[in-house]
Amino acid sequence: MKKVVIITGLTCSGKSELAFKLAKQFNGEIISADSVQIYKGLNIGSAKVDAKYRKIIPHHLIDIRAADESYNVNNFVLDCQKSIDCIFNKNKTPFIVGGTGLYVKALISGYTFGGLATSDNREKYEKLAAEKGNEYVWQILNKINPNKAKSVHPNNIKRVIRYIEIEQSGETPNKSVSILNNIDYLAVGIIDDRDTIYGKINDRVDKMINAGLQSEVKTLINSGAKRNWQSMTSIGYKEWFDFFEGKTDLNTTVDLIKQHTRNYCKRQLTFLKTMPELKLCTIDEAEKLIKEFLNDQNKK
């Protein structure tokens, strides 16, 4: 049976480096499961794999959307299926790698989400949220379906807008079928102690600043990027809008990126624990498990 390796885990846990190393060793190609690396021009802030490494090992689902485009879980599942098939057709092993837990969960167990198509009204509600605040858009949902509104925080604006779309379109949420059915796969989630991860986060953000993150975001904004674009709501990008509008200074902006990344890391760990199929382990344990899986040693 053909095999798939899934490597997810906490930010800064070494997922990409491990995937590159093992893909070289086991004749593999890498599929990104990162919701920011899909966007062109968002390179430094997304910790996108350098182009020179992508020439050595092909990477899929990187730079597949313009910064002003939307992208959802269903888009990812469909694109991932195509990438898996493409890699299998080359008699290679797909390594799915990234920290966007929702993407990984959708692959492993399927995910309940209604409709999936991007509605023409989404831009309207995103604009309303930017102009009048998230609470204003949440109140729209509250008027349509109070019970649904109670289930989501006003600041989770993507989910609020999605619920409005579902209510207005009459879509019925359906359980998707995992695309990994009938495929032998191993899914690992790399974790580490908090102090180590937090130290790596701070170091990575400092390196991003030194690598020119400020200029990268400035270029995007000069090209027309808006704070309500899906891509620009990402950590490492959203914090700069107040800076360029003169509302915060550089040190505050950098500290916010670090703080938001640490908070995201906490949420990642919580989400990883909701996936019983995922083997949570250190990076060394993950490497050992993957090698055993690909060598069939674990089945002897």
BELGI-V175476 format. One record per residue. RES is the residue in three letters. PHI is phi as a letter, one per 30 degrees, with the letter a starting at -180 (NA if undefined). PSI is psi in whole degrees, 0 to 359 (none if undefined). Layout:
res->RES phi->PHI psi->PSI
res->RES phi->PHI psi->PSI
This chain:
res->MET phi->NA psi->139
res->LYS phi->d psi->150
res->LYS phi->b psi->149
res->VAL phi->b psi->137
res->VAL phi->c psi->131
res->ILE phi->c psi->124
res->ILE phi->b psi->110
res->THR phi->b psi->192
res->GLY phi->k psi->188
res->LEU phi->d psi->152
res->THR phi->d psi->143
res->CYS phi->i psi->20
res->SER phi->c psi->357
res->GLY phi->j psi->20
res->LYS phi->e psi->309
res->SER phi->d psi->319
res->GLU phi->d psi->317
res->LEU phi->d psi->317
res->ALA phi->d psi->317
res->PHE phi->d psi->315
res->LYS phi->d psi->314
res->LEU phi->d psi->328
res->ALA phi->d psi->324
res->LYS phi->d psi->319
res->GLN phi->d psi->327
res->PHE phi->c psi->28
res->ASN phi->h psi->55
res->GLY phi->c psi->170
res->GLU phi->b psi->155
res->ILE phi->c psi->135
res->ILE phi->c psi->121
res->SER phi->d psi->131
res->ALA phi->c psi->54
res->ASP phi->b psi->124
res->SER phi->d psi->353
res->VAL phi->c psi->325
res->GLN phi->d psi->350
res->ILE phi->d psi->340
res->TYR phi->c psi->133
res->LYS phi->d psi->138
res->GLY phi->i psi->346
res->LEU phi->c psi->80
res->ASN phi->c psi->302
res->ILE phi->d psi->312
res->GLY phi->d psi->339
res->SER phi->c psi->1
res->ALA phi->h psi->41
res->LYS phi->d psi->140
res->VAL phi->d psi->133
res->ASP phi->d psi->144
res->ALA phi->e psi->328
res->LYS phi->d psi->328
res->TYR phi->d psi->329
res->ARG phi->d psi->339
res->LYS phi->d psi->332
res->ILE phi->d psi->312
res->ILE phi->b psi->118
res->PRO phi->e psi->135
res->HIS phi->c psi->132
res->HIS phi->c psi->155
res->LEU phi->i psi->34
res->ILE phi->c psi->136
res->ASP phi->h psi->45
res->ILE phi->c psi->357
res->ARG phi->b psi->146
res->ALA phi->d psi->158
res->ALA phi->d psi->339
res->ASP phi->c psi->4
res->GLU phi->c psi->155
res->SER phi->c psi->159
res->TYR phi->a psi->136
res->ASN phi->b psi->181
res->VAL phi->d psi->319
res->ASN phi->d psi->318
res->ASN phi->e psi->315
res->PHE phi->d psi->314
res->VAL phi->e psi->315
res->LEU phi->d psi->316
res->ASP phi->d psi->323
res->CYS phi->d psi->320
res->GLN phi->e psi->315
res->LYS phi->d psi->319
res->SER phi->d psi->318
res->ILE phi->e psi->313
res->ASP phi->d psi->319
res->CYS phi->d psi->316
res->ILE phi->d psi->318
res->PHE phi->e psi->322
res->ASN phi->d psi->340
res->LYS phi->c psi->4
res->ASN phi->h psi->39
res->LYS phi->c psi->173
res->THR phi->c psi->125
res->PRO phi->d psi->131
res->PHE phi->c psi->109
res->ILE phi->c psi->119
res->VAL phi->b psi->127
res->GLY phi->l psi->163
res->GLY phi->c psi->6
res->THR phi->d psi->96
res->GLY phi->e psi->325
res->LEU phi->d psi->322
res->TYR phi->d psi->313
res->VAL phi->d psi->318
res->LYS phi->d psi->321
res->ALA phi->d psi->325
res->LEU phi->d psi->315
res->ILE phi->d psi->310
res->SER phi->b psi->4
res->GLY phi->i psi->169
res->TYR phi->b psi->140
res->THR phi->d psi->110
res->PHE phi->b psi->137
res->GLY phi->c psi->138
res->GLY phi->i psi->297
res->LEU phi->i psi->339
res->ALA phi->d psi->144
res->THR phi->d psi->123
res->SER phi->d psi->158
res->ASP phi->d psi->343
res->ASN phi->d psi->350
res->ARG phi->e psi->315
res->GLU phi->d psi->324
res->LYS phi->d psi->314
res->TYR phi->d psi->326
res->GLU phi->d psi->321
res->LYS phi->d psi->318
res->LEU phi->d psi->319
res->ALA phi->d psi->320
res->ALA phi->d psi->323
res->GLU phi->d psi->321
res->LYS phi->c psi->355
res->GLY phi->j psi->156
res->ASN phi->d psi->325
res->GLU phi->d psi->324
res->TYR phi->d psi->315
res->VAL phi->d psi->322
res->TRP phi->d psi->323
res->GLN phi->d psi->329
res->ILE phi->d psi->314
res->LEU phi->d psi->321
res->ASN phi->d psi->325
res->LYS phi->d psi->326
res->ILE phi->d psi->313
res->ASN phi->b psi->91
res->PRO phi->e psi->322
res->ASN phi->d psi->318
res->LYS phi->d psi->321
res->ALA phi->d psi->324
res->LYS phi->d psi->339
res->SER phi->d psi->357
res->VAL phi->b psi->139
res->HIS phi->d psi->143
res->PRO phi->e psi->329
res->ASN phi->d psi->349
res->ASN phi->d psi->67
res->ILE phi->d psi->328
res->LYS phi->d psi->316
res->ARG phi->d psi->321
res->VAL phi->e psi->312
res->ILE phi->d psi->321
res->ARG phi->d psi->319
res->TYR phi->d psi->321
res->ILE phi->d psi->317
res->GLU phi->e psi->315
res->ILE phi->d psi->316
res->GLU phi->d psi->319
res->GLN phi->d psi->333
res->SER phi->c psi->345
res->GLY phi->i psi->20
res->GLU phi->d psi->149
res->THR phi->c psi->120
res->PRO phi->e psi->138
res->ASN phi->b psi->151
res->LYS phi->d psi->120
res->SER phi->d psi->156
res->VAL phi->c psi->134
res->SER phi->d psi->133
res->ILE phi->d psi->354
res->LEU phi->c psi->5
res->ASN phi->e psi->136
res->ASN phi->i psi->17
res->ILE phi->c psi->134
res->ASP phi->d psi->115
res->TYR phi->b psi->156
res->LEU phi->b psi->130
res->ALA phi->b psi->121
res->VAL phi->c psi->147
res->GLY phi->b psi->113
res->ILE phi->d psi->125
res->ILE phi->b psi->168
res->ASP phi->a psi->171
res->ASP phi->d psi->153
res->ARG phi->e psi->314
res->ASP phi->d psi->321
res->THR phi->d psi->312
res->ILE phi->d psi->316
res->TYR phi->d psi->322
res->GLY phi->d psi->319
res->LYS phi->d psi->323
res->ILE phi->d psi->311
res->ASN phi->d psi->318
res->ASP phi->d psi->318
res->ARG phi->d psi->316
res->VAL phi->d psi->318
res->ASP phi->d psi->319
res->LYS phi->d psi->323
res->MET phi->d psi->318
res->ILE phi->d psi->314
res->ASN phi->d psi->332
res->ALA phi->d psi->352
res->GLY phi->j psi->29
res->LEU phi->e psi->319
res->GLN phi->e psi->315
res->SER phi->d psi->323
res->GLU phi->d psi->313
res->VAL phi->d psi->321
res->LYS phi->e psi->319
res->THR phi->d psi->317
res->LEU phi->d psi->316
res->ILE phi->d psi->319
res->ASN phi->d psi->335
res->SER phi->d psi->0
res->GLY phi->j psi->3
res->ALA phi->d psi->137
res->LYS phi->c psi->152
res->ARG phi->d psi->340
res->ASN phi->c psi->0
res->TRP phi->d psi->144
res->GLN phi->e psi->316
res->SER phi->d psi->325
res->MET phi->d psi->357
res->THR phi->d psi->2
res->SER phi->d psi->148
res->ILE phi->d psi->136
res->GLY phi->j psi->346
res->TYR phi->b psi->315
res->LYS phi->d psi->332
res->GLU phi->d psi->341
res->TRP phi->d psi->342
res->PHE phi->d psi->316
res->ASP phi->d psi->325
res->PHE phi->d psi->312
res->PHE phi->d psi->344
res->GLU phi->c psi->6
res->GLY phi->i psi->17
res->LYS phi->c psi->339
res->THR phi->b psi->162
res->ASP phi->c psi->178
res->LEU phi->d psi->315
res->ASN phi->d psi->319
res->THR phi->d psi->318
res->THR phi->d psi->314
res->VAL phi->d psi->317
res->ASP phi->d psi->323
res->LEU phi->d psi->319
res->ILE phi->d psi->316
res->LYS phi->d psi->315
res->GLN phi->d psi->314
res->HIS phi->d psi->325
res->THR phi->d psi->320
res->ARG phi->d psi->317
res->ASN phi->d psi->320
res->TYR phi->d psi->321
res->CYS phi->d psi->319
res->LYS phi->d psi->317
res->ARG phi->d psi->324
res->GLN phi->e psi->313
res->LEU phi->d psi->317
res->THR phi->d psi->317
res->PHE phi->d psi->321
res->LEU phi->e psi->326
res->LYS phi->d psi->350
res->THR phi->d psi->358
res->MET phi->c psi->95
res->PRO phi->d psi->337
res->GLU phi->d psi->346
res->LEU phi->d psi->131
res->LYS phi->c psi->106
res->LEU phi->d psi->129
res->CYS phi->a psi->171
res->THR phi->d psi->170
res->ILE phi->d psi->325
res->ASP phi->d psi->319
res->GLU phi->d psi->322
res->ALA phi->d psi->316
res->GLU phi->d psi->317
res->LYS phi->d psi->315
res->LEU phi->d psi->318
res->ILE phi->d psi->317
res->LYS phi->d psi->319
res->GLU phi->d psi->319
res->PHE phi->d psi->315
res->LEU phi->d psi->338
res->ASN phi->c psi->1
res->ASP phi->i psi->14
res->GLN phi->d psi->330
res->ASN phi->d psi->354
res->LYS phi->c psi->1
res->LYS phi->d psi->none
